[in-house]
C-alpha cells in the first residue's frame, strides 16, 4: 500500500511533467545546433578576419613573432578547443566560434582572440 498523500503524488507528477516539458525542447535545440554546425563551411585561413587575428587550423603553425600571445609555455596550451569563444562539442574536429559567425574553426586551431575557457 502506498502511504504517500495524494497531494504529494500530484506534486511529484507535476514536477516530473514540468521537467520533461522543458528538457525535450532543450535536447532538440542542442541536436539542432550540432547539425547546423556540421552544415557550416570551414573558415578559410585566407579570410580577412582570420588573417587579421592570425587564425591557423594548426595552432603549432601560429606566427609567434606577429602574435606573441601564442609563444611560451602558456601559449603552447592555447587551442580553439579550450577557448571561451569556441562552442564546438568536446571531441569534435571542427566547431563554431563566436568570432567567425557562420563558419567553423578547427579544434586544434588558434587565433589571437583566444580566451581561456572558464572552469
BELJONOR-V65418 format. One record per residue. N is the residue number from 1. RES is the residue in one letter. SS is DSSP state (~ for helix, > for strand, _ for the rest). PSI is psi as a letter, one per 30 degrees, with the letter a starting at -180 (none if undefined). OMEGA is omega as a letter, one per 30 degrees, with the letter a starting at -180 (NA if undefined). Layout:
N | RES | SS | PSI | OMEGA
N | RES | SS | PSI | OMEGA
This chain:
1 | X | _ | k | a
2 | X | _ | j | a
3 | X | _ | g | a
4 | X | _ | k | a
5 | X | _ | k | a
6 | X | ~ | e | l
7 | X | ~ | e | l
8 | X | ~ | e | l
9 | X | ~ | e | l
10 | X | ~ | e | l
11 | X | ~ | e | l
12 | X | ~ | e | l
13 | X | ~ | e | a
14 | X | ~ | e | l
15 | X | ~ | e | a
16 | X | ~ | e | l
17 | X | ~ | e | l
18 | X | ~ | e | l
19 | X | ~ | e | a
20 | X | ~ | e | a
21 | X | ~ | e | l
22 | X | ~ | e | a
23 | X | ~ | e | a
24 | X | ~ | e | l
25 | X | ~ | e | l
26 | X | ~ | e | l
27 | X | ~ | e | l
28 | X | ~ | e | l
29 | X | ~ | e | l
30 | X | ~ | e | l
31 | X | ~ | e | l
32 | X | ~ | e | l
33 | X | ~ | e | l
34 | X | ~ | e | l
35 | X | ~ | e | l
36 | X | ~ | e | l
37 | X | ~ | e | l
38 | X | ~ | f | a
39 | X | ~ | f | a
40 | X | _ | k | l
41 | X | > | l | l
42 | X | > | k | l
43 | X | _ | k | l
44 | X | _ | k | l
45 | X | _ | f | l
46 | X | _ | f | l
47 | X | _ | k | a
48 | X | ~ | e | l
49 | X | ~ | e | l
50 | X | ~ | e | l
51 | X | ~ | e | l
52 | X | ~ | e | a
53 | X | _ | g | l
54 | X | _ | g | a
55 | X | _ | k | l
56 | X | > | k | l
57 | X | _ | f | a
58 | X | _ | j | a
59 | X | ~ | f | a
60 | X | ~ | f | a
61 | X | ~ | g | l
62 | X | _ | k | l
63 | X | _ | j | a
64 | X | _ | f | l
65 | X | _ | e | l
66 | X | _ | e | a
67 | X | _ | i | a
68 | X | ~ | f | l
69 | X | ~ | e | a
70 | X | ~ | f | a
71 | X | _ | l | l
72 | X | ~ | l | a
73 | X | ~ | e | l
74 | X | ~ | e | l
75 | X | ~ | e | a
76 | X | _ | f | l
77 | X | _ | g | a
78 | X | _ | j | l
79 | X | _ | l | l
80 | X | ~ | e | a
81 | X | ~ | f | l
82 | X | ~ | g | l
83 | X | > | k | l
84 | X | _ | f | a
85 | X | _ | f | a
86 | X | > | k | a
87 | X | _ | g | l
88 | X | _ | l | l
89 | X | _ | k | l
90 | X | _ | k | l
91 | X | _ | f | l
92 | X | _ | k | a
93 | X | _ | e | a
94 | X | > | k | l
95 | X | > | l | l
96 | X | > | l | l
97 | X | > | k | a
98 | X | _ | f | l
99 | X | _ | e | a
100 | X | _ | i | a
101 | X | _ | k | l
102 | X | _ | g | l
103 | X | > | l | l
104 | X | > | k | l
105 | X | > | l | l
106 | X | > | k | l
107 | X | _ | f | l
108 | X | _ | g | a
109 | X | _ | a | l
110 | X | > | k | l
111 | X | _ | l | a
112 | X | _ | f | l
113 | X | _ | g | a
114 | X | _ | k | l
115 | X | _ | k | a
116 | X | > | k | l
117 | X | _ | k | l
118 | X | _ | k | l
119 | X | _ | none | NA
